[in-house]
Amino acid sequence: MKFKRFTIPYILWLSLFIVIPLLLIVFYALSSGDSQNFSTFEFSFASLERFFSSPVYIKVLIRSVRLAVVSTVICLILGYPIAYIISKENPKKRNVLILMFVIPMWMNFLLRTYAWLTLLGKSGIINSIIMKLGFQPLELLYNDTAILLGMVYNFLPFMVLPIFSVLTKIDFKLIEAAEDLGANKITTFRRVVFPLSLPGVMTGISMVFIPAVSTFVISDLLGGSKASLIGNLIEQQFRYTGDWHFGSAMSIILMVFILITMALTSKFDKEKEGEGGGLW
């Protein structure tokens, strides 16, 4: 009981910076009136109705979810082999490889995204090489491909690190037992390694999908004004339009998608853990 007093600072921190802001967002989303004058507020679903009644906003949400899903799948396809290969190295080399993989994350997120402008621009490095080879420059910026490149580049470490962490903790005796029972490398990976690494995979999927579906910096810089995602619309409502009610309503809708994703990945993870005893 005497240790409960030490939880008070954490409760205050969570309340001040998480609970209260979330309650304010819900309050704005379910009300209407002057965003800067509380006395004009009244309970209303107008902002939510405005979003779901407009095909434009629905298309933006679908596009945001689609790009987030595609980037998550690409990160999984690229990240799992990388994590698996690094986990097979000796501890000294493994630590160096992970460090080299993590070092770019120490750079500011905005600067990392800006770097792609110098690579993909009309006068960028890639197009300069293409023109020197005698070909016409390509339109590499301000499209979905550029946004996906930015997402994969920035969020790939979030897929690799949790998978790597789980793979390094797998008991090697289980792999030896599978080999002693006659399983080849493919069967061992399919029946032992991959099922045991699913907690890391589920964590990686959540850690990539959540920032990908809510990003606005990447789509703003690499996608241009014609490639707005749901994160860009929310930013515009708060920074430029001043319609905090509609911005909060879109934030609530986005949070619902994120919570659904977390619930699905958590449920799938628990189901696989329950099947852990039946690998054979």
C-alpha positions as CSV (number, residue, x, y, z in Angstrom):
1,M,0.0,0.0,0.0
2,K,2.8,2.4,0.8
3,F,4.1,2.2,-2.7
4,K,0.9,3.5,-4.2
5,R,2.0,7.0,-3.5
6,F,4.7,6.6,-6.1
7,T,2.1,6.1,-8.8
8,I,0.5,9.5,-8.2
9,P,3.0,11.4,-10.5
10,Y,2.4,8.9,-13.3
11,I,-1.4,9.1,-12.9
12,L,-1.2,12.9,-13.0
13,W,1.0,12.7,-16.1
14,L,-1.4,10.4,-17.9
15,S,-4.4,12.5,-16.9
16,L,-2.8,15.8,-18.0
17,F,-1.3,14.7,-21.4
18,I,-3.5,11.8,-22.5
19,V,-6.9,11.6,-20.8
20,I,-7.7,15.3,-20.8
21,P,-6.7,15.8,-24.4
22,L,-8.7,12.8,-25.5
23,L,-11.8,14.1,-23.6
24,L,-11.4,17.5,-25.3
25,I,-11.2,15.8,-28.7
26,V,-14.4,13.9,-28.0
27,F,-16.0,17.0,-26.6
28,Y,-15.2,19.0,-29.8
29,A,-16.2,16.1,-32.0
30,L,-19.7,15.9,-30.4
31,S,-20.5,19.6,-30.3
32,S,-20.9,22.6,-32.6
33,G,-20.3,26.3,-32.3
34,D,-17.5,28.8,-32.2
35,S,-14.3,26.7,-31.6
36,Q,-12.8,29.5,-29.5
37,N,-16.0,30.2,-27.4
38,F,-17.2,27.5,-25.1
39,S,-20.4,29.3,-24.3
40,T,-21.6,28.8,-27.9
41,F,-21.1,25.0,-27.8
42,E,-24.1,22.7,-28.1
43,F,-24.3,18.9,-28.4
44,S,-24.3,17.9,-32.1
45,F,-23.4,15.1,-34.4
46,A,-23.1,17.6,-37.3
47,S,-19.3,17.1,-37.7
48,L,-19.6,13.3,-37.9
49,E,-22.6,13.5,-40.3
50,R,-20.6,16.0,-42.5
51,F,-17.7,13.5,-42.8
52,F,-19.8,10.4,-43.6
53,S,-22.1,12.3,-46.0
54,S,-19.3,13.5,-48.2
55,P,-17.8,11.0,-50.7
56,V,-14.6,13.1,-50.9
57,Y,-13.8,12.5,-47.2
58,I,-14.6,8.8,-47.4
59,K,-12.3,8.4,-50.4
60,V,-9.5,10.1,-48.5
61,L,-10.0,7.8,-45.5
62,I,-10.1,4.7,-47.8
63,R,-6.9,5.9,-49.6
64,S,-5.2,6.5,-46.3
65,V,-6.0,3.0,-45.0
66,R,-5.0,1.5,-48.4
67,L,-1.6,3.1,-48.4
68,A,-1.1,2.2,-44.8
69,V,-1.9,-1.4,-45.4
70,V,0.3,-1.6,-48.5
71,S,3.2,0.0,-46.7
72,T,2.7,-2.3,-43.7
73,V,2.8,-5.4,-46.0
74,I,5.9,-4.1,-47.8
75,C,7.6,-3.5,-44.5
76,L,6.7,-7.0,-43.4
77,I,8.0,-8.6,-46.6
78,L,11.3,-6.6,-46.3
79,G,11.6,-6.5,-42.6
80,Y,11.1,-10.2,-41.7
81,P,14.0,-11.5,-43.8
82,I,16.3,-8.6,-42.5
83,A,15.4,-9.4,-38.9
84,Y,15.9,-13.2,-39.5
85,I,19.3,-12.8,-41.2
86,I,20.5,-10.4,-38.5
87,S,19.3,-12.7,-35.7
88,K,21.4,-15.6,-37.1
89,E,24.7,-13.6,-36.8
90,N,27.0,-13.9,-33.8
91,P,26.2,-11.4,-31.0
92,K,29.0,-9.0,-31.8
93,K,28.1,-8.7,-35.5
94,R,24.4,-8.7,-34.7
95,N,24.7,-5.7,-32.5
96,V,26.7,-3.8,-35.1
97,L,24.1,-4.6,-37.8
98,I,21.2,-3.5,-35.6
99,L,23.1,-0.3,-34.7
100,M,23.7,0.5,-38.4
101,F,20.0,-0.1,-39.0
102,V,18.9,2.1,-36.2
103,I,21.3,5.0,-36.7
104,P,19.2,6.7,-39.4
105,M,16.3,6.9,-36.8
106,W,18.5,9.2,-34.7
107,M,18.0,11.8,-37.4
108,N,15.0,14.1,-37.3
109,F,11.9,12.6,-39.0
110,L,11.4,15.7,-41.1
111,L,15.0,15.7,-42.4
112,R,14.8,12.1,-43.3
113,T,11.7,12.8,-45.4
114,Y,13.3,15.9,-47.0
115,A,16.2,13.7,-48.1
116,W,13.8,11.9,-50.5
117,L,13.1,15.2,-52.3
118,T,16.8,15.4,-53.3
119,L,16.6,11.8,-54.5
120,L,13.3,11.8,-56.4
121,G,13.0,15.4,-57.6
122,K,13.2,16.3,-61.3
123,S,16.8,17.6,-60.7
124,G,17.5,15.0,-58.1
125,I,20.1,12.3,-58.0
126,I,18.1,9.6,-59.6
127,N,16.8,11.7,-62.5
128,S,20.3,13.2,-63.0
129,I,21.7,9.7,-63.6
130,I,18.7,8.8,-65.9
131,M,19.3,11.9,-68.0
132,K,23.1,11.2,-68.2
133,L,22.2,7.8,-69.6
134,G,20.2,9.6,-72.4
135,F,16.6,9.0,-71.1
136,Q,13.9,11.5,-70.2
137,P,13.5,12.3,-66.5
138,L,10.7,10.5,-64.6
139,E,7.9,11.8,-62.5
140,L,9.0,10.2,-59.2
141,L,7.5,12.8,-56.8
142,Y,3.9,13.8,-55.9
143,N,2.3,10.4,-56.3
144,D,1.3,7.3,-54.2
145,T,4.6,5.6,-55.0
146,A,6.6,8.4,-53.5
147,I,4.4,8.3,-50.4
148,L,4.9,4.6,-50.1
149,L,8.7,4.9,-50.4
150,G,8.7,7.5,-47.6
151,M,6.5,5.4,-45.4
152,V,8.6,2.2,-45.9
153,Y,11.8,4.1,-45.4
154,N,10.7,5.8,-42.2
155,F,8.7,2.9,-40.6
156,L,10.7,-0.2,-41.7
157,P,12.8,-0.2,-38.4
158,F,9.5,-0.4,-36.4
159,M,8.9,-3.7,-38.2
160,V,12.4,-5.1,-38.0
161,L,13.2,-4.4,-34.3
162,P,10.3,-6.2,-32.6
163,I,10.6,-9.2,-35.0
164,F,14.4,-9.3,-34.3
165,S,13.8,-9.1,-30.6
166,V,11.5,-12.1,-30.6
167,L,13.7,-14.2,-33.0
168,T,16.8,-13.8,-30.8
169,K,14.8,-15.1,-27.8
170,I,13.7,-18.3,-29.5
171,D,15.1,-21.4,-27.7
172,F,17.6,-23.0,-30.2
173,K,16.8,-26.4,-28.6
174,L,13.4,-26.3,-30.3
175,I,15.0,-25.9,-33.7
176,E,17.4,-28.7,-32.9
177,A,14.5,-30.9,-31.8
178,A,12.7,-30.2,-35.1
179,E,15.8,-31.2,-37.1
180,D,16.3,-34.3,-35.0
181,L,12.7,-35.3,-35.9
182,G,13.6,-35.0,-39.6
183,A,12.3,-31.6,-40.5
184,N,14.2,-29.7,-43.2
185,K,15.0,-26.0,-43.0
186,I,11.8,-24.9,-44.7
187,T,9.6,-27.1,-42.5
188,T,11.5,-26.0,-39.4
189,F,10.9,-22.3,-40.3
190,R,7.2,-22.9,-41.2
191,R,6.3,-25.0,-38.2
192,V,8.6,-23.6,-35.4
193,V,10.4,-20.4,-36.1
194,F,7.6,-18.4,-37.8
195,P,4.8,-19.4,-35.3
196,L,7.1,-18.5,-32.4
197,S,7.9,-15.1,-34.0
198,L,4.3,-14.1,-34.5
199,P,4.2,-11.9,-31.4
200,G,7.0,-9.8,-32.9
201,V,5.2,-9.7,-36.3
202,M,1.9,-8.5,-34.7
203,T,3.8,-5.8,-32.8
204,G,5.6,-4.7,-35.9
205,I,2.3,-4.6,-37.9
206,S,0.8,-2.3,-35.2
207,M,3.8,-0.1,-34.9
208,V,3.9,0.4,-38.7
209,F,0.2,0.7,-39.5
210,I,-0.7,3.2,-36.8
211,P,1.8,5.9,-37.8
212,A,1.3,5.2,-41.5
213,V,-2.4,5.7,-41.4
214,S,-2.1,8.9,-39.5
215,T,0.9,10.5,-41.1
216,F,0.7,13.9,-42.8
217,V,4.3,15.0,-43.1
218,I,5.3,12.3,-45.6
219,S,2.2,12.8,-47.8
220,D,2.6,16.6,-47.6
221,L,6.2,16.6,-48.8
222,L,6.3,13.6,-51.1
223,G,2.7,13.5,-52.3
224,G,2.0,17.2,-52.8
225,S,-1.2,19.1,-52.4
226,K,-3.1,16.6,-54.6
227,A,-2.2,13.6,-52.4
228,S,-3.9,14.5,-49.1
229,L,-4.4,11.7,-46.6
230,I,-6.7,11.8,-43.5
231,G,-3.8,13.2,-41.4
232,N,-3.5,16.1,-43.8
233,L,-7.2,16.9,-43.5
234,I,-7.0,16.9,-39.8
235,E,-4.0,19.1,-39.8
236,Q,-5.7,21.6,-42.1
237,Q,-8.8,21.8,-39.9
238,F,-6.7,22.7,-36.8
239,R,-4.0,24.9,-38.4
240,Y,-5.6,26.7,-41.3
241,T,-9.4,26.3,-41.4
242,G,-9.9,26.7,-37.6
243,D,-12.8,24.2,-37.6
244,W,-11.8,22.2,-34.5
245,H,-15.1,20.4,-34.3
246,F,-14.6,18.8,-37.7
247,G,-10.9,18.2,-37.1
248,S,-11.8,16.4,-33.8
249,A,-14.5,14.4,-35.5
250,M,-12.0,13.1,-38.1
251,S,-9.5,12.4,-35.3
252,I,-12.1,10.3,-33.5
253,I,-12.8,8.3,-36.7
254,L,-9.1,7.7,-37.2
255,M,-8.7,6.6,-33.6
256,V,-11.5,4.1,-34.1
257,F,-9.7,2.6,-37.0
258,I,-6.5,2.4,-35.0
259,L,-8.2,0.8,-32.0
260,I,-9.8,-1.8,-34.3
261,T,-6.4,-2.6,-35.8
262,M,-4.9,-3.0,-32.3
263,A,-7.8,-5.2,-31.2
264,L,-7.5,-7.4,-34.2
265,T,-3.7,-7.8,-34.0
266,S,-4.0,-8.4,-30.2
267,K,-6.7,-11.1,-30.7
268,F,-4.7,-12.8,-33.5
269,D,-1.6,-12.8,-31.3
270,K,-3.4,-14.3,-28.4
271,E,-4.9,-17.0,-30.6
272,K,-1.5,-18.0,-31.9
273,E,-0.1,-18.0,-28.4
274,G,-2.9,-20.4,-27.5
275,E,-1.8,-22.7,-30.4
276,G,1.8,-22.6,-29.3
277,G,1.6,-26.0,-27.7
278,G,0.4,-27.6,-30.9
279,L,3.3,-26.7,-33.2
280,W,3.9,-30.3,-33.8
